[in-house]
């Protein structure tokens, strides 16, 4: 395991709207999540204010999280046990 890199918190913007925060070692690692159709498919079934978070034409971009987004991520994940799964924190209000 390569310990030279610390984890960073990244934000996935969907149609220029900060939507998800996640932790990864590298920007490329975070980008890989957007490349998988599974994430887009899952996000198309989740709604915020009655609108799906993602659709087939949505643009998804990865960037470093802002300080506020990183704080929200840390607060939401502070009580979770470490695992090999990627913890994702929604930055938008979800329906139901």
C-alpha positions in Angstrom: 0.0 0.0 0.0 1.4 3.4 -0.9 1.4 5.7 2.1 3.0 8.7 0.4 -0.3 10.4 -0.3 -2.9 11.5 2.2 -6.5 11.4 1.4 -8.2 14.5 0.0 -11.9 15.3 -0.1 -13.4 15.8 -3.5 -16.7 17.1 -4.7 -18.7 15.8 -7.6 -20.6 18.5 -9.4 -23.6 17.5 -11.5 -24.6 20.2 -14.0 -22.4 22.6 -12.0 -24.2 21.9 -8.7 -22.1 20.5 -5.9 -23.9 17.2 -5.2 -21.6 14.6 -3.6 -18.4 14.6 -1.5 -16.0 11.7 -1.2 -12.5 11.0 0.0 -9.8 9.6 -2.3 -6.0 9.7 -2.5 -5.8 11.2 -6.0 -8.0 13.2 -8.3 -7.8 10.3 -10.8 -9.2 7.9 -8.2 -12.2 10.2 -7.7 -12.7 10.6 -11.4 -13.0 6.9 -11.9 -16.2 6.9 -9.9 -17.8 9.2 -12.5 -16.7 7.0 -15.3 -18.7 4.1 -14.0 -22.2 3.9 -15.3 -23.3 2.5 -12.0 -22.9 5.9 -10.2 -24.9 7.7 -12.9 -27.6 5.0 -12.8 -27.9 5.1 -9.0 -28.0 8.9 -9.0 -30.8 8.9 -11.6 -33.0 7.1 -9.0 -32.3 9.5 -6.2 -34.3 12.8 -6.2 -33.8 16.2 -4.6 -36.9 18.5 -4.6 -38.6 16.0 -7.0 -35.8 16.1 -9.6 -33.4 13.2 -10.2 -29.8 14.1 -9.2 -28.5 12.9 -12.6 -29.8 11.9 -16.0 -28.2 10.6 -19.2 -27.3 14.1 -20.4 -25.9 15.5 -17.1 -22.3 16.6 -16.9 -20.3 15.3 -14.0 -17.1 17.1 -12.8 -14.7 16.4 -10.0 -12.9 19.1 -8.0 -11.3 19.5 -4.6 -14.0 20.2 -2.0 -14.2 23.6 -0.5 -13.5 24.0 3.2 -17.3 24.0 3.9 -17.9 20.8 1.8 -14.9 19.1 3.5 -16.3 20.0 6.9 -19.7 18.5 6.0 -18.0 15.3 4.7 -15.9 14.9 7.9 -18.9 15.6 10.2 -21.1 13.0 8.3 -18.4 10.3 8.3 -16.8 10.8 11.7 -18.8 8.0 13.3 -18.4 5.5 10.5 -16.1 2.5 10.7 -13.2 2.5 8.1 -13.9 0.2 5.2 -12.8 -0.5 1.7 -16.0 1.1 0.3 -16.0 4.8 -0.6 -18.1 6.9 1.7 -20.2 9.3 -0.2 -21.9 12.3 1.4 -24.7 14.1 -0.3 -24.4 17.9 -0.4 -28.0 18.4 -1.4 -31.3 17.7 0.3 -32.7 14.3 -0.7 -36.3 13.4 -1.0 -37.7 10.8 1.4 
